[in-house]
Structure formats: structure tokens, C-alpha cells
Amino acid sequence: MKPTEEINALLVKYWKGETSLEEEDSLTKYFTGRDVADELKPYTALFQYRENLRCATLSDDFDRKLKKAIQQKKRENDYITIRIFVPALRIAASVAVALALSFGVYMMIGKSDKTYFAETYSDPNAAMEHAAFALDKLSEALQKGEEASIESIQELNKVDLDWEMLDSITESDINYQKSTDSLPLENNL
């Protein structure tokens, strides 16, 4: 029997699931070798993959990763009691807010006889002068703020900055911050 015919016969048995471990090893040796017949080359990837799986080993930090995953699962189990009481806490918070609002409305209604605005000037001209003085000071403050903003913009225009680089730094910092801020408790609430 030719080697190709033997391999074909073994392949038929392999696809039916009737091969022994030794026969599968011989198929793997044949397909990982260099003398594979052209009509059988489509099967080489399968048996090379099988050989790679056999040679696979655990990484050096596998134990550390496994312990970390187990500890995280334990922490998730610790927060089960908190997750059970979350709906009750939400209801209690809603009741507390409703009571606080009710008390606030009650207190406001009880004090409705007080006047909130009263005239403090008997002379309308004096009131007008004081109002004009206050508006003038407000106008001066707004003008100074506008001038300071324009000066700041002019100073920034003088500086040669690469704004795209600054934006990319900010985006990477934000992405890093988002990835480090997630906690198991926050994810479960």
C-alpha cells in the first residue's frame, strides 16, 4: 500500500472518529512533515494546529492571573448583600426627599405673611441714584473682564502651540482615567 493510500484510509477513519491515538499521531507527523502529497495539502493546517495545541504551555504569570480572577470573584460575592438592599435604599432615599420637600413647603406656607420685598427709600431720586451707581460698577467690572479675556487670547495666539498634540494627550489621559476608575462596586450598582 502506498503512503498516500494509507493516509487516505486513516483520514477516513479519523473523520468517522474511529482512529486510535497512535494513528492520530501518525497523521499529525505526516501532515507536519515536508512530504505531503498535493491532494492532501488542504489538511495540513488542521494537523499543524493540532500539533501546536499539543505543544501549548501556560504562561509564567498564569498563576497570578488565576489568583486575581478568583479574588475578584470573591469580592463580587461580598457585595451580594449590598445589591440586595439597593432597591430598599432607593425607596428610602425617595421617601426622605419627599419628606424634606413636604417640610420645606410647609415651612414656606407658614411664613407667607412676611413681606419679602420692601421699599427702603422714601425718596425715589435717591433710589434711582443708588441703582445707577450699582449698574455703573457692574458695567465697569464686565468691561474689565472682557479686556482681560481679549488680552489672554492675544497672549495665547503669540505662543506657538500644537493644539492637536495637546488634544491627543488629553484624550489618552481621559481614556486611561476611565479604565482605572472602574470598581466592582460601581459596576454592580
TAVENWO-V812387 format. One record per backbone hydrogen bond with DSSP energy under -0.5 kcal/mol. NH is the residue of the N-H (numbers start at 1). CO is the residue of the C=O. E is the energy in kcal/mol with one decimal. If there is no record, write none. Layout:
# TAVENWO-V812387
nh=NH co=CO e=E
nh=NH co=CO e=E
This chain:
# TAVENWO-V812387
nh=6 co=2 e=-2.3
nh=7 co=3 e=-2.4
nh=8 co=4 e=-2.5
nh=9 co=5 e=-2.3
nh=10 co=6 e=-2.5
nh=11 co=7 e=-2.7
nh=12 co=8 e=-2.1
nh=13 co=9 e=-2.1
nh=14 co=10 e=-2.7
nh=15 co=11 e=-2.7
nh=16 co=12 e=-1.3
nh=17 co=13 e=-0.7
nh=17 co=14 e=-0.9
nh=18 co=13 e=-2.7
nh=24 co=20 e=-2.1
nh=25 co=21 e=-2.3
nh=26 co=22 e=-2.2
nh=27 co=23 e=-2.1
nh=28 co=24 e=-2.4
nh=29 co=25 e=-2.6
nh=30 co=26 e=-2.3
nh=31 co=27 e=-2.6
nh=32 co=28 e=-1.7
nh=33 co=29 e=-0.7
nh=33 co=30 e=-0.7
nh=36 co=34 e=-0.8
nh=40 co=37 e=-1.2
nh=41 co=37 e=-0.6
nh=41 co=38 e=-0.9
nh=43 co=40 e=-1.7
nh=44 co=41 e=-1.6
nh=47 co=43 e=-1.7
nh=48 co=44 e=-2.5
nh=49 co=45 e=-2.2
nh=50 co=46 e=-2.0
nh=51 co=47 e=-2.0
nh=52 co=48 e=-2.4
nh=53 co=49 e=-2.2
nh=54 co=50 e=-1.7
nh=55 co=51 e=-1.6
nh=56 co=52 e=-0.5
nh=56 co=53 e=-0.8
nh=62 co=59 e=-1.4
nh=65 co=61 e=-2.3
nh=66 co=62 e=-2.6
nh=67 co=63 e=-2.6
nh=68 co=64 e=-2.2
nh=69 co=65 e=-2.2
nh=70 co=66 e=-2.2
nh=71 co=67 e=-2.5
nh=72 co=68 e=-2.3
nh=73 co=69 e=-2.0
nh=74 co=70 e=-2.1
nh=75 co=71 e=-2.3
nh=76 co=72 e=-2.1
nh=77 co=73 e=-1.9
nh=78 co=74 e=-1.8
nh=79 co=75 e=-1.1
nh=80 co=77 e=-1.3
nh=81 co=78 e=-0.5
nh=83 co=79 e=-2.2
nh=84 co=80 e=-1.9
nh=85 co=81 e=-1.6
nh=86 co=82 e=-0.9
nh=89 co=85 e=-2.6
nh=90 co=86 e=-2.3
nh=91 co=87 e=-2.2
nh=92 co=88 e=-2.4
nh=93 co=89 e=-2.4
nh=94 co=90 e=-2.2
nh=95 co=91 e=-2.4
nh=96 co=92 e=-2.4
nh=97 co=93 e=-2.3
nh=98 co=94 e=-2.4
nh=99 co=95 e=-2.5
nh=100 co=96 e=-2.4
nh=101 co=97 e=-2.6
nh=102 co=98 e=-2.4
nh=103 co=99 e=-2.6
nh=104 co=100 e=-2.4
nh=105 co=101 e=-2.5
nh=106 co=102 e=-2.5
nh=107 co=103 e=-2.4
nh=108 co=104 e=-2.1
nh=109 co=105 e=-2.5
nh=110 co=106 e=-2.1
nh=111 co=107 e=-1.1
nh=112 co=109 e=-1.3
nh=114 co=111 e=-1.2
nh=124 co=122 e=-0.6
nh=127 co=123 e=-1.7
nh=128 co=124 e=-2.2
nh=129 co=125 e=-2.3
nh=130 co=126 e=-2.3
nh=131 co=127 e=-2.2
nh=132 co=128 e=-2.4
nh=133 co=129 e=-2.5
nh=134 co=130 e=-2.3
nh=135 co=131 e=-2.4
nh=136 co=132 e=-2.2
nh=137 co=133 e=-2.1
nh=138 co=134 e=-2.1
nh=139 co=135 e=-2.3
nh=140 co=136 e=-2.2
nh=141 co=137 e=-2.3
nh=142 co=138 e=-2.2
nh=143 co=139 e=-2.1
nh=144 co=140 e=-2.3
nh=145 co=141 e=-2.0
nh=146 co=142 e=-2.1
nh=147 co=143 e=-2.5
nh=148 co=144 e=-2.4
nh=149 co=145 e=-2.0
nh=150 co=146 e=-2.3
nh=151 co=147 e=-2.3
nh=152 co=148 e=-2.2
nh=153 co=149 e=-2.3
nh=154 co=150 e=-2.3
nh=155 co=151 e=-2.3
nh=156 co=152 e=-2.3
nh=157 co=153 e=-2.1
nh=158 co=154 e=-1.3
nh=159 co=155 e=-1.2
nh=161 co=159 e=-1.2
nh=163 co=161 e=-1.1
nh=166 co=162 e=-1.8
nh=167 co=163 e=-2.4
nh=168 co=164 e=-2.1
nh=169 co=165 e=-2.1
nh=170 co=166 e=-2.2
nh=171 co=167 e=-2.5
nh=172 co=168 e=-2.2
nh=173 co=169 e=-2.2
nh=174 co=170 e=-2.3
nh=175 co=171 e=-2.5
nh=176 co=172 e=-2.4
nh=177 co=173 e=-2.5
nh=178 co=174 e=-2.5
nh=179 co=175 e=-1.9
nh=180 co=176 e=-1.7
nh=181 co=177 e=-1.4
nh=182 co=178 e=-0.6
nh=187 co=183 e=-2.0
nh=188 co=184 e=-1.4
nh=189 co=185 e=-0.9
